Amino acid sequence: MSRKTTPVRTILENANKMLKRTDEFATAEFKVGIICMLEDVLHSTDNYKGFMFIDNDDSETGTLGYYSRQYFYSDTVRKTRSTNLDG
């Protein structure tokens, strides 16, 4: 059986896209799940380089704005080929 893998860059790009969402289904709970998964992948592959809030004025701990963030690319991830997530 062949083994399938997904590049860290693809996971990071998709997670950042999900964390930017503002639709009715993009709740704080939804974003917490994305963050937990992404941070585990980034830390376990030594690619964690931090994050920034999308809106610093809406980043109080525990709020939806706190979980609306974008993660930075490590040098290793930055050098990998990008994927087009929009189709």
PDB file of N, CA, C and O in Angstrom:
ATOM      1  N   MET A   1       0.856  -1.180   0.000  1.00  0.00           N
ATOM      2  CA  MET A   1       0.000   0.000   0.000  1.00  0.00           C
ATOM      3  C   MET A   1       0.896   1.236   0.000  1.00  0.00           C
ATOM      4  O   MET A   1       1.845   1.328   0.778  1.00  0.00           O
ATOM      5  N   SER A   2       0.583   2.178  -0.878  1.00  0.00           N
ATOM      6  CA  SER A   2       1.383   3.401  -0.941  1.00  0.00           C
ATOM      7  C   SER A   2       1.022   4.340   0.209  1.00  0.00           C
ATOM      8  O   SER A   2      -0.099   4.339   0.718  1.00  0.00           O
ATOM      9  N   ARG A   3       2.000   5.126   0.590  1.00  0.00           N
ATOM     10  CA  ARG A   3       1.813   6.091   1.671  1.00  0.00           C
ATOM     11  C   ARG A   3       1.566   7.462   1.057  1.00  0.00           C
ATOM     12  O   ARG A   3       2.297   7.882   0.160  1.00  0.00           O
ATOM     13  N   LYS A   4       0.564   8.145   1.522  1.00  0.00           N
ATOM     14  CA  LYS A   4       0.235   9.488   1.043  1.00  0.00           C
ATOM     15  C   LYS A   4       0.643  10.507   2.090  1.00  0.00           C
ATOM     16  O   LYS A   4       0.382  10.316   3.278  1.00  0.00           O
ATOM     17  N   THR A   5       1.276  11.576   1.667  1.00  0.00           N
ATOM     18  CA  THR A   5       1.660  12.649   2.578  1.00  0.00           C
ATOM     19  C   THR A   5       1.213  13.981   1.995  1.00  0.00           C
ATOM     20  O   THR A   5       1.010  14.110   0.788  1.00  0.00           O
ATOM     21  N   THR A   6       1.066  14.951   2.858  1.00  0.00           N
ATOM     22  CA  THR A   6       0.715  16.303   2.456  1.00  0.00           C
ATOM     23  C   THR A   6       1.817  17.233   2.916  1.00  0.00           C
ATOM     24  O   THR A   6       2.220  17.179   4.078  1.00  0.00           O
ATOM     25  N   PRO A   7       2.315  18.087   2.032  1.00  0.00           N
ATOM     26  CA  PRO A   7       3.366  19.029   2.446  1.00  0.00           C
ATOM     27  C   PRO A   7       2.880  19.973   3.551  1.00  0.00           C
ATOM     28  O   PRO A   7       1.721  20.386   3.568  1.00  0.00           O
ATOM     29  N   VAL A   8       3.777  20.298   4.456  1.00  0.00           N
ATOM     30  CA  VAL A   8       3.458  21.221   5.547  1.00  0.00           C
ATOM     31  C   VAL A   8       2.951  22.542   4.978  1.00  0.00           C
ATOM     32  O   VAL A   8       2.036  23.145   5.538  1.00  0.00           O
ATOM     33  N   ARG A   9       3.529  22.994   3.881  1.00  0.00           N
ATOM     34  CA  ARG A   9       3.089  24.258   3.288  1.00  0.00           C
ATOM     35  C   ARG A   9       1.613  24.212   2.897  1.00  0.00           C
ATOM     36  O   ARG A   9       0.891  25.188   3.098  1.00  0.00           O
ATOM     37  N   THR A  10       1.162  23.100   2.347  1.00  0.00           N
ATOM     38  CA  THR A  10      -0.243  22.958   1.960  1.00  0.00           C
ATOM     39  C   THR A  10      -1.142  23.031   3.191  1.00  0.00           C
ATOM     40  O   THR A  10      -2.185  23.683   3.164  1.00  0.00           O
ATOM     41  N   ILE A  11      -0.737  22.364   4.262  1.00  0.00           N
ATOM     42  CA  ILE A  11      -1.512  22.394   5.508  1.00  0.00           C
ATOM     43  C   ILE A  11      -1.557  23.816   6.059  1.00  0.00           C
ATOM     44  O   ILE A  11      -2.614  24.291   6.474  1.00  0.00           O
ATOM     45  N   LEU A  12      -0.410  24.493   6.065  1.00  0.00           N
ATOM     46  CA  LEU A  12      -0.328  25.863   6.576  1.00  0.00           C
ATOM     47  C   LEU A  12      -1.189  26.818   5.756  1.00  0.00           C
ATOM     48  O   LEU A  12      -1.919  27.636   6.316  1.00  0.00           O
ATOM     49  N   GLU A  13      -1.107  26.717   4.436  1.00  0.00           N
ATOM     50  CA  GLU A  13      -1.912  27.602   3.584  1.00  0.00           C
ATOM     51  C   GLU A  13      -3.399  27.367   3.788  1.00  0.00           C
ATOM     52  O   GLU A  13      -4.178  28.318   3.865  1.00  0.00           O
ATOM     53  N   ASN A  14      -3.794  26.105   3.877  1.00  0.00           N
ATOM     54  CA  ASN A  14      -5.205  25.798   4.071  1.00  0.00           C
ATOM     55  C   ASN A  14      -5.683  26.274   5.441  1.00  0.00           C
ATOM     56  O   ASN A  14      -6.774  26.834   5.555  1.00  0.00           O
ATOM     57  N   ALA A  15      -4.879  26.056   6.480  1.00  0.00           N
ATOM     58  CA  ALA A  15      -5.253  26.501   7.826  1.00  0.00           C
ATOM     59  C   ALA A  15      -5.374  28.026   7.878  1.00  0.00           C
ATOM     60  O   ALA A  15      -6.334  28.548   8.444  1.00  0.00           O
ATOM     61  N   ASN A  16      -4.413  28.741   7.294  1.00  0.00           N
ATOM     62  CA  ASN A  16      -4.493  30.206   7.278  1.00  0.00           C
ATOM     63  C   ASN A  16      -5.750  30.679   6.559  1.00  0.00           C
ATOM     64  O   ASN A  16      -6.380  31.653   6.970  1.00  0.00           O
ATOM     65  N   LYS A  17      -6.107  29.990   5.492  1.00  0.00           N
ATOM     66  CA  LYS A  17      -7.336  30.335   4.759  1.00  0.00           C
ATOM     67  C   LYS A  17      -8.562  30.138   5.658  1.00  0.00           C
ATOM     68  O   LYS A  17      -9.463  30.976   5.668  1.00  0.00           O
ATOM     69  N   MET A  18      -8.598  29.038   6.406  1.00  0.00           N
ATOM     70  CA  MET A  18      -9.725  28.756   7.300  1.00  0.00           C
ATOM     71  C   MET A  18      -9.790  29.759   8.455  1.00  0.00           C
ATOM     72  O   MET A  18     -10.879  30.151   8.876  1.00  0.00           O
ATOM     73  N   LEU A  19      -8.635  30.169   8.964  1.00  0.00           N
ATOM     74  CA  LEU A  19      -8.603  31.107  10.090  1.00  0.00           C
ATOM     75  C   LEU A  19      -9.011  32.520   9.683  1.00  0.00           C
ATOM     76  O   LEU A  19      -9.360  33.329  10.543  1.00  0.00           O
ATOM     77  N   LYS A  20      -8.973  32.832   8.387  1.00  0.00           N
ATOM     78  CA  LYS A  20      -9.422  34.142   7.884  1.00  0.00           C
ATOM     79  C   LYS A  20     -10.932  34.205   7.711  1.00  0.00           C
ATOM     80  O   LYS A  20     -11.500  35.291   7.600  1.00  0.00           O
ATOM     81  N   ARG A  21     -11.576  33.063   7.689  1.00  0.00           N
ATOM     82  CA  ARG A  21     -13.011  33.020   7.398  1.00  0.00           C
ATOM     83  C   ARG A  21     -13.821  33.852   8.388  1.00  0.00           C
ATOM     84  O   ARG A  21     -13.490  33.947   9.570  1.00  0.00           O
ATOM     85  N   THR A  22     -14.885  34.447   7.872  1.00  0.00           N
ATOM     86  CA  THR A  22     -15.772  35.250   8.718  1.00  0.00           C
ATOM     87  C   THR A  22     -17.234  34.825   8.582  1.00  0.00           C
ATOM     88  O   THR A  22     -18.126  35.501   9.094  1.00  0.00           O
ATOM     89  N   ASP A  23     -17.483  33.710   7.895  1.00  0.00           N
ATOM     90  CA  ASP A  23     -18.862  33.255   7.712  1.00  0.00           C
ATOM     91  C   ASP A  23     -19.427  32.712   9.023  1.00  0.00           C
ATOM     92  O   ASP A  23     -18.706  32.595  10.014  1.00  0.00           O
ATOM     93  N   GLU A  24     -20.694  32.387   9.025  1.00  0.00           N
ATOM     94  CA  GLU A  24     -21.389  31.967  10.235  1.00  0.00           C
ATOM     95  C   GLU A  24     -20.859  30.666  10.834  1.00  0.00           C
ATOM     96  O   GLU A  24     -21.066  30.405  12.019  1.00  0.00           O
ATOM     97  N   PHE A  25     -20.184  29.856  10.038  1.00  0.00           N
ATOM     98  CA  PHE A  25     -19.661  28.579  10.516  1.00  0.00           C
ATOM     99  C   PHE A  25     -18.238  28.687  11.059  1.00  0.00           C
ATOM    100  O   PHE A  25     -17.732  27.737  11.656  1.00  0.00           O
ATOM    101  N   ALA A  26     -17.601  29.810  10.861  1.00  0.00           N
ATOM    102  CA  ALA A  26     -16.231  30.036  11.329  1.00  0.00           C
ATOM    103  C   ALA A  26     -16.262  30.556  12.763  1.00  0.00           C
ATOM    104  O   ALA A  26     -15.900  31.702  13.031  1.00  0.00           O
ATOM    105  N   THR A  27     -16.693  29.708  13.664  1.00  0.00           N
ATOM    106  CA  THR A  27     -16.825  30.070  15.080  1.00  0.00           C
ATOM    107  C   THR A  27     -15.472  29.982  15.778  1.00  0.00           C
ATOM    108  O   THR A  27     -14.499  29.478  15.217  1.00  0.00           O
ATOM    109  N   ALA A  28     -15.430  30.473  16.992  1.00  0.00           N
ATOM    110  CA  ALA A  28     -14.206  30.364  17.788  1.00  0.00           C
ATOM    111  C   ALA A  28     -13.839  28.895  17.982  1.00  0.00           C
ATOM    112  O   ALA A  28     -12.663  28.539  17.909  1.00  0.00           O
ATOM    113  N   GLU A  29     -14.820  28.048  18.225  1.00  0.00           N
ATOM    114  CA  GLU A  29     -14.556  26.623  18.423  1.00  0.00           C
ATOM    115  C   GLU A  29     -13.957  25.990  17.169  1.00  0.00           C
ATOM    116  O   GLU A  29     -13.031  25.185  17.259  1.00  0.00           O
ATOM    117  N   PHE A  30     -14.483  26.351  16.008  1.00  0.00           N
ATOM    118  CA  PHE A  30     -13.957  25.864  14.736  1.00  0.00           C
ATOM    119  C   PHE A  30     -12.495  26.272  14.590  1.00  0.00           C
ATOM    120  O   PHE A  30     -11.649  25.458  14.221  1.00  0.00           O
ATOM    121  N   LYS A  31     -12.205  27.532  14.881  1.00  0.00           N
ATOM    122  CA  LYS A  31     -10.845  28.046  14.718  1.00  0.00           C
ATOM    123  C   LYS A  31      -9.883  27.443  15.733  1.00  0.00           C
ATOM    124  O   LYS A  31      -8.712  27.231  15.418  1.00  0.00           O
ATOM    125  N   VAL A  32     -10.351  27.165  16.941  1.00  0.00           N
ATOM    126  CA  VAL A  32      -9.504  26.519  17.946  1.00  0.00           C
ATOM    127  C   VAL A  32      -9.049  25.153  17.427  1.00  0.00           C
ATOM    128  O   VAL A  32      -7.888  24.783  17.597  1.00  0.00           O
ATOM    129  N   GLY A  33      -9.948  24.411  16.802  1.00  0.00           N
ATOM    130  CA  GLY A  33      -9.592  23.110  16.243  1.00  0.00           C
ATOM    131  C   GLY A  33      -8.528  23.232  15.167  1.00  0.00           C
ATOM    132  O   GLY A  33      -7.586  22.440  15.135  1.00  0.00           O
ATOM    133  N   ILE A  34      -8.665  24.210  14.290  1.00  0.00           N
ATOM    134  CA  ILE A  34      -7.677  24.450  13.235  1.00  0.00           C
ATOM    135  C   ILE A  34      -6.332  24.803  13.871  1.00  0.00           C
ATOM    136  O   ILE A  34      -5.295  24.278  13.464  1.00  0.00           O
ATOM    137  N   ILE A  35      -6.347  25.678  14.853  1.00  0.00           N
ATOM    138  CA  ILE A  35      -5.119  26.114  15.519  1.00  0.00           C
ATOM    139  C   ILE A  35      -4.416  24.947  16.200  1.00  0.00           C
ATOM    140  O   ILE A  35      -3.202  24.792  16.061  1.00  0.00           O
ATOM    141  N   CYS A  36      -5.156  24.129  16.929  1.00  0.00           N
ATOM    142  CA  CYS A  36      -4.546  22.982  17.621  1.00  0.00           C
ATOM    143  C   CYS A  36      -3.883  22.039  16.632  1.00  0.00           C
ATOM    144  O   CYS A  36      -2.754  21.601  16.855  1.00  0.00           O
ATOM    145  N   MET A  37      -4.566  21.723  15.546  1.00  0.00           N
ATOM    146  CA  MET A  37      -4.018  20.833  14.537  1.00  0.00           C
ATOM    147  C   MET A  37      -2.783  21.448  13.895  1.00  0.00           C
ATOM    148  O   MET A  37      -1.753  20.787  13.769  1.00  0.00           O
ATOM    149  N   LEU A  38      -2.880  22.704  13.492  1.00  0.00           N
ATOM    150  CA  LEU A  38      -1.777  23.362  12.806  1.00  0.00           C
ATOM    151  C   LEU A  38      -0.553  23.500  13.698  1.00  0.00           C
ATOM    152  O   LEU A  38       0.562  23.207  13.266  1.00  0.00           O
ATOM    153  N   GLU A  39      -0.745  23.940  14.929  1.00  0.00           N
ATOM    154  CA  GLU A  39       0.403  24.108  15.817  1.00  0.00           C
ATOM    155  C   GLU A  39       1.093  22.778  16.094  1.00  0.00           C
ATOM    156  O   GLU A  39       2.317  22.737  16.216  1.00  0.00           O
ATOM    157  N   ASP A  40       0.332  21.691  16.196  1.00  0.00           N
ATOM    158  CA  ASP A  40       0.940  20.378  16.381  1.00  0.00           C
ATOM    159  C   ASP A  40       1.804  20.012  15.175  1.00  0.00           C
ATOM    160  O   ASP A  40       2.930  19.542  15.337  1.00  0.00           O
ATOM    161  N   VAL A  41       1.282  20.224  13.973  1.00  0.00           N
ATOM    162  CA  VAL A  41       2.047  19.932  12.754  1.00  0.00           C
ATOM    163  C   VAL A  41       3.303  20.803  12.695  1.00  0.00           C
ATOM    164  O   VAL A  41       4.396  20.298  12.443  1.00  0.00           O
ATOM    165  N   LEU A  42       3.151  22.096  12.924  1.00  0.00           N
ATOM    166  CA  LEU A  42       4.296  23.007  12.825  1.00  0.00           C
ATOM    167  C   LEU A  42       5.365  22.703  13.874  1.00  0.00           C
ATOM    168  O   LEU A  42       6.556  22.704  13.560  1.00  0.00           O
ATOM    169  N   HIS A  43       4.958  22.446  15.104  1.00  0.00           N
ATOM    170  CA  HIS A  43       5.940  22.144  16.154  1.00  0.00           C
ATOM    171  C   HIS A  43       6.625  20.798  15.898  1.00  0.00           C
ATOM    172  O   HIS A  43       7.840  20.681  16.055  1.00  0.00           O
ATOM    173  N   SER A  44       5.855  19.790  15.508  1.00  0.00           N
ATOM    174  CA  SER A  44       6.445  18.457  15.334  1.00  0.00           C
ATOM    175  C   SER A  44       7.360  18.373  14.123  1.00  0.00           C
ATOM    176  O   SER A  44       8.182  17.461  14.033  1.00  0.00           O
ATOM    177  N   THR A  45       7.230  19.314  13.186  1.00  0.00           N
ATOM    178  CA  THR A  45       8.116  19.336  12.014  1.00  0.00           C
ATOM    179  C   THR A  45       9.158  20.446  12.123  1.00  0.00           C
ATOM    180  O   THR A  45       9.871  20.722  11.159  1.00  0.00           O
ATOM    181  N   ASP A  46       9.250  21.078  13.277  1.00  0.00           N
ATOM    182  CA  ASP A  46      10.195  22.168  13.527  1.00  0.00           C
ATOM    183  C   ASP A  46      10.008  23.324  12.538  1.00  0.00           C
ATOM    184  O   ASP A  46      10.979  23.885  12.031  1.00  0.00           O
ATOM    185  N   ASN A  47       8.754  23.666  12.275  1.00  0.00           N
ATOM    186  CA  ASN A  47       8.427  24.745  11.349  1.00  0.00           C
ATOM    187  C   ASN A  47       7.619  25.864  11.992  1.00  0.00           C
ATOM    188  O   ASN A  47       7.116  26.732  11.279  1.00  0.00           O
ATOM    189  N   TYR A  48       7.477  25.873  13.326  1.00  0.00           N
ATOM    190  CA  TYR A  48       6.699  26.914  13.985  1.00  0.00           C
ATOM    191  C   TYR A  48       7.506  28.208  14.038  1.00  0.00           C
ATOM    192  O   TYR A  48       8.620  28.227  14.561  1.00  0.00           O
ATOM    193  N   LYS A  49       6.946  29.286  13.499  1.00  0.00           N
ATOM    194  CA  LYS A  49       7.610  30.599  13.508  1.00  0.00           C
ATOM    195  C   LYS A  49       6.691  31.695  14.033  1.00  0.00           C
ATOM    196  O   LYS A  49       6.956  32.878  13.819  1.00  0.00           O
ATOM    197  N   GLY A  50       5.621  31.318  14.713  1.00  0.00           N
ATOM    198  CA  GLY A  50       4.740  32.302  15.313  1.00  0.00           C
ATOM    199  C   GLY A  50       3.551  32.665  14.446  1.00  0.00           C
ATOM    200  O   GLY A  50       3.340  32.103  13.370  1.00  0.00           O
ATOM    201  N   PHE A  51       2.774  33.627  14.947  1.00  0.00           N
ATOM    202  CA  PHE A  51       1.571  34.065  14.245  1.00  0.00           C
ATOM    203  C   PHE A  51       1.336  35.537  14.508  1.00  0.00           C
ATOM    204  O   PHE A  51       1.997  36.154  15.343  1.00  0.00           O
ATOM    205  N   MET A  52       0.376  36.089  13.774  1.00  0.00           N
ATOM    206  CA  MET A  52      -0.074  37.460  14.019  1.00  0.00           C
ATOM    207  C   MET A  52      -1.595  37.458  14.007  1.00  0.00           C
ATOM    208  O   MET A  52      -2.225  36.662  13.312  1.00  0.00           O
ATOM    209  N   PHE A  53      -2.172  38.363  14.787  1.00  0.00           N
ATOM    210  CA  PHE A  53      -3.621  38.515  14.757  1.00  0.00           C
ATOM    211  C   PHE A  53      -4.010  39.230  13.479  1.00  0.00           C
ATOM    212  O   PHE A  53      -3.282  40.106  13.013  1.00  0.00           O
ATOM    213  N   ILE A  54      -5.135  38.873  12.911  1.00  0.00           N
ATOM    214  CA  ILE A  54      -5.614  39.545  11.706  1.00  0.00           C
ATOM    215  C   ILE A  54      -5.998  40.973  12.046  1.00  0.00           C
ATOM    216  O   ILE A  54      -5.805  41.879  11.236  1.00  0.00           O
ATOM    217  N   ASP A  55      -6.545  41.182  13.247  1.00  0.00           N
ATOM    218  CA  ASP A  55      -6.916  42.522  13.698  1.00  0.00           C
ATOM    219  C   ASP A  55      -6.448  42.679  15.145  1.00  0.00           C
ATOM    220  O   ASP A  55      -7.063  42.132  16.060  1.00  0.00           O
ATOM    221  N   ASN A  56      -5.374  43.415  15.350  1.00  0.00           N
ATOM    222  CA  ASN A  56      -4.843  43.602  16.699  1.00  0.00           C
ATOM    223  C   ASN A  56      -5.838  44.252  17.652  1.00  0.00           C
ATOM    224  O   ASN A  56      -5.766  44.043  18.864  1.00  0.00           O
ATOM    225  N   ASP A  57      -6.772  45.042  17.110  1.00  0.00           N
ATOM    226  CA  ASP A  57      -7.766  45.709  17.948  1.00  0.00           C
ATOM    227  C   ASP A  57      -8.882  44.753  18.381  1.00  0.00           C
ATOM    228  O   ASP A  57      -9.698  45.098  19.237  1.00  0.00           O
ATOM    229  N   ASP A  58      -8.918  43.561  17.796  1.00  0.00           N
ATOM    230  CA  ASP A  58      -9.919  42.546  18.143  1.00  0.00           C
ATOM    231  C   ASP A  58      -9.190  41.245  18.464  1.00  0.00           C
ATOM    232  O   ASP A  58      -9.341  40.250  17.757  1.00  0.00           O
ATOM    233  N   SER A  59      -8.397  41.261  19.538  1.00  0.00           N
ATOM    234  CA  SER A  59      -7.591  40.080  19.859  1.00  0.00           C
ATOM    235  C   SER A  59      -7.598  39.739  21.345  1.00  0.00           C
ATOM    236  O   SER A  59      -6.649  39.147  21.860  1.00  0.00           O
ATOM    237  N   GLU A  60      -8.674  40.116  22.027  1.00  0.00           N
ATOM    238  CA  GLU A  60      -8.778  39.791  23.447  1.00  0.00           C
ATOM    239  C   GLU A  60      -8.868  38.277  23.615  1.00  0.00           C
ATOM    240  O   GLU A  60      -9.601  37.607  22.886  1.00  0.00           O
ATOM    241  N   THR A  61      -8.128  37.750  24.567  1.00  0.00           N
ATOM    242  CA  THR A  61      -8.058  36.308  24.792  1.00  0.00           C
ATOM    243  C   THR A  61      -9.444  35.683  24.883  1.00  0.00           C
ATOM    244  O   THR A  61     -10.307  36.157  25.622  1.00  0.00           O
ATOM    245  N   GLY A  62      -9.642  34.608  24.120  1.00  0.00           N
ATOM    246  CA  GLY A  62     -10.894  33.866  24.161  1.00  0.00           C
ATOM    247  C   GLY A  62     -11.964  34.332  23.200  1.00  0.00           C
ATOM    248  O   GLY A  62     -12.984  33.660  23.044  1.00  0.00           O
ATOM    249  N   THR A  63     -11.758  35.466  22.551  1.00  0.00           N
ATOM    250  CA  THR A  63     -12.764  35.974  21.615  1.00  0.00           C
ATOM    251  C   THR A  63     -12.522  35.395  20.215  1.00  0.00           C
ATOM    252  O   THR A  63     -11.471  34.813  19.949  1.00  0.00           O
ATOM    253  N   LEU A  64     -13.494  35.560  19.336  1.00  0.00           N
ATOM    254  CA  LEU A  64     -13.335  35.117  17.959  1.00  0.00           C
ATOM    255  C   LEU A  64     -12.132  35.804  17.312  1.00  0.00           C
ATOM    256  O   LEU A  64     -11.390  35.176  16.556  1.00  0.00           O
ATOM    257  N   GLY A  65     -11.941  37.073  17.604  1.00  0.00           N
ATOM    258  CA  GLY A  65     -10.800  37.806  17.063  1.00  0.00           C
ATOM    259  C   GLY A  65      -9.465  37.248  17.522  1.00  0.00           C
ATOM    260  O   GLY A  65      -8.480  37.317  16.787  1.00  0.00           O
ATOM    261  N   TYR A  66      -9.419  36.699  18.720  1.00  0.00           N
ATOM    262  CA  TYR A  66      -8.197  36.086  19.242  1.00  0.00           C
ATOM    263  C   TYR A  66      -7.791  34.875  18.402  1.00  0.00           C
ATOM    264  O   TYR A  66      -6.604  34.604  18.222  1.00  0.00           O
ATOM    265  N   TYR A  67      -8.776  34.161  17.897  1.00  0.00           N
ATOM    266  CA  TYR A  67      -8.505  32.965  17.098  1.00  0.00           C
ATOM    267  C   TYR A  67      -8.439  33.259  15.605  1.00  0.00           C
ATOM    268  O   TYR A  67      -8.163  32.361  14.809  1.00  0.00           O
ATOM    269  N   SER A  68      -8.684  34.488  15.223  1.00  0.00           N
ATOM    270  CA  SER A  68      -8.555  34.900  13.825  1.00  0.00           C
ATOM    271  C   SER A  68      -7.130  35.390  13.642  1.00  0.00           C
ATOM    272  O   SER A  68      -6.802  36.528  13.976  1.00  0.00           O
ATOM    273  N   ARG A  69      -6.296  34.523  13.114  1.00  0.00           N
ATOM    274  CA  ARG A  69      -4.863  34.797  13.052  1.00  0.00           C
ATOM    275  C   ARG A  69      -4.265  34.161  11.809  1.00  0.00           C
ATOM    276  O   ARG A  69      -4.910  33.368  11.122  1.00  0.00           O
ATOM    277  N   GLN A  70      -3.046  34.517  11.540  1.00  0.00           N
ATOM    278  CA  GLN A  70      -2.306  33.955  10.416  1.00  0.00           C
ATOM    279  C   GLN A  70      -0.944  33.500  10.924  1.00  0.00           C
ATOM    280  O   GLN A  70      -0.272  34.225  11.657  1.00  0.00           O
ATOM    281  N   TYR A  71      -0.549  32.313  10.536  1.00  0.00           N
ATOM    282  CA  TYR A  71       0.729  31.753  10.957  1.00  0.00           C
ATOM    283  C   TYR A  71       1.808  32.061   9.927  1.00  0.00           C
ATOM    284  O   TYR A  71       1.545  32.109   8.726  1.00  0.00           O
ATOM    285  N   PHE A  72       3.020  32.267  10.417  1.00  0.00           N
ATOM    286  CA  PHE A  72       4.147  32.604   9.554  1.00  0.00           C
ATOM    287  C   PHE A  72       4.791  31.352   8.964  1.00  0.00           C
ATOM    288  O   PHE A  72       4.723  30.265   9.538  1.00  0.00           O
ATOM    289  N   TYR A  73       5.413  31.534   7.808  1.00  0.00           N
ATOM    290  CA  TYR A  73       6.141  30.463   7.135  1.00  0.00           C
ATOM    291  C   TYR A  73       7.563  30.386   7.678  1.00  0.00           C
ATOM    292  O   TYR A  73       8.227  31.413   7.820  1.00  0.00           O
ATOM    293  N   SER A  74       8.035  29.178   7.984  1.00  0.00           N
ATOM    294  CA  SER A  74       9.445  28.997   8.316  1.00  0.00           C
ATOM    295  C   SER A  74      10.242  29.102   7.018  1.00  0.00           C
ATOM    296  O   SER A  74       9.663  29.043   5.934  1.00  0.00           O
ATOM    297  N   ASP A  75      11.542  29.253   7.112  1.00  0.00           N
ATOM    298  CA  ASP A  75      12.375  29.310   5.909  1.00  0.00           C
ATOM    299  C   ASP A  75      12.222  28.033   5.089  1.00  0.00           C
ATOM    300  O   ASP A  75      12.163  28.090   3.861  1.00  0.00           O
ATOM    301  N   THR A  76      12.157  26.891   5.751  1.00  0.00           N
ATOM    302  CA  THR A  76      12.003  25.612   5.054  1.00  0.00           C
ATOM    303  C   THR A  76      10.687  25.559   4.294  1.00  0.00           C
ATOM    304  O   THR A  76      10.660  25.166   3.128  1.00  0.00           O
ATOM    305  N   VAL A  77       9.599  25.948   4.940  1.00  0.00           N
ATOM    306  CA  VAL A  77       8.284  25.918   4.304  1.00  0.00           C
ATOM    307  C   VAL A  77       8.224  26.931   3.168  1.00  0.00           C
ATOM    308  O   VAL A  77       7.644  26.655   2.118  1.00  0.00           O
ATOM    309  N   ARG A  78       8.817  28.095   3.372  1.00  0.00           N
ATOM    310  CA  ARG A  78       8.799  29.141   2.357  1.00  0.00           C
ATOM    311  C   ARG A  78       9.457  28.663   1.059  1.00  0.00           C
ATOM    312  O   ARG A  78       9.042  29.069  -0.027  1.00  0.00           O
ATOM    313  N   LYS A  79      10.465  27.817   1.158  1.00  0.00           N
ATOM    314  CA  LYS A  79      11.209  27.345  -0.011  1.00  0.00           C
ATOM    315  C   LYS A  79      10.487  26.253  -0.788  1.00  0.00           C
ATOM    316  O   LYS A  79      10.868  25.949  -1.918  1.00  0.00           O
ATOM    317  N   THR A  80       9.440  25.652  -0.196  1.00  0.00           N
ATOM    318  CA  THR A  80       8.709  24.592  -0.881  1.00  0.00           C
ATOM    319  C   THR A  80       7.730  25.182  -1.879  1.00  0.00           C
ATOM    320  O   THR A  80       7.345  26.347  -1.774  1.00  0.00           O
ATOM    321  N   ARG A  81       7.339  24.387  -2.828  1.00  0.00           N
ATOM    322  CA  ARG A  81       6.426  24.821  -3.885  1.00  0.00           C
ATOM    323  C   ARG A  81       5.054  25.140  -3.305  1.00  0.00           C
ATOM    324  O   ARG A  81       4.530  24.382  -2.488  1.00  0.00           O
ATOM    325  N   SER A  82       4.482  26.241  -3.719  1.00  0.00           N
ATOM    326  CA  SER A  82       3.152  26.652  -3.278  1.00  0.00           C
ATOM    327  C   SER A  82       2.085  25.895  -4.047  1.00  0.00           C
ATOM    328  O   SER A  82       2.309  25.465  -5.178  1.00  0.00           O
ATOM    329  N   THR A  83       0.918  25.735  -3.425  1.00  0.00           N
ATOM    330  CA  THR A  83      -0.220  25.127  -4.099  1.00  0.00           C
ATOM    331  C   THR A  83      -1.287  26.194  -4.255  1.00  0.00           C
ATOM    332  O   THR A  83      -1.352  27.141  -3.472  1.00  0.00           O
ATOM    333  N   ASN A  84      -2.107  26.036  -5.254  1.00  0.00           N
ATOM    334  CA  ASN A  84      -3.208  26.961  -5.482  1.00  0.00           C
ATOM    335  C   ASN A  84      -4.451  26.417  -4.797  1.00  0.00           C
ATOM    336  O   ASN A  84      -5.032  25.442  -5.276  1.00  0.00           O
ATOM    337  N   LEU A  85      -4.875  27.014  -3.696  1.00  0.00           N
ATOM    338  CA  LEU A  85      -6.003  26.517  -2.945  1.00  0.00           C
ATOM    339  C   LEU A  85      -7.344  27.006  -3.493  1.00  0.00           C
ATOM    340  O   LEU A  85      -8.395  26.537  -3.056  1.00  0.00           O
ATOM    341  N   ASP A  86      -7.319  27.913  -4.414  1.00  0.00           N
ATOM    342  CA  ASP A  86      -8.561  28.454  -4.951  1.00  0.00           C
ATOM    343  C   ASP A  86      -9.012  27.734  -6.205  1.00  0.00           C
ATOM    344  O   ASP A  86      -9.984  28.156  -6.831  1.00  0.00           O
ATOM    345  N   GLY A  87      -8.351  26.677  -6.587  1.00  0.00           N
ATOM    346  CA  GLY A  87      -8.803  25.902  -7.740  1.00  0.00           C
ATOM    347  C   GLY A  87      -7.880  25.922  -8.834  1.00  0.00           C
ATOM    348  O   GLY A  87      -8.137  25.309  -9.870  1.00  0.00           O
TER     349      GLY A  87
END
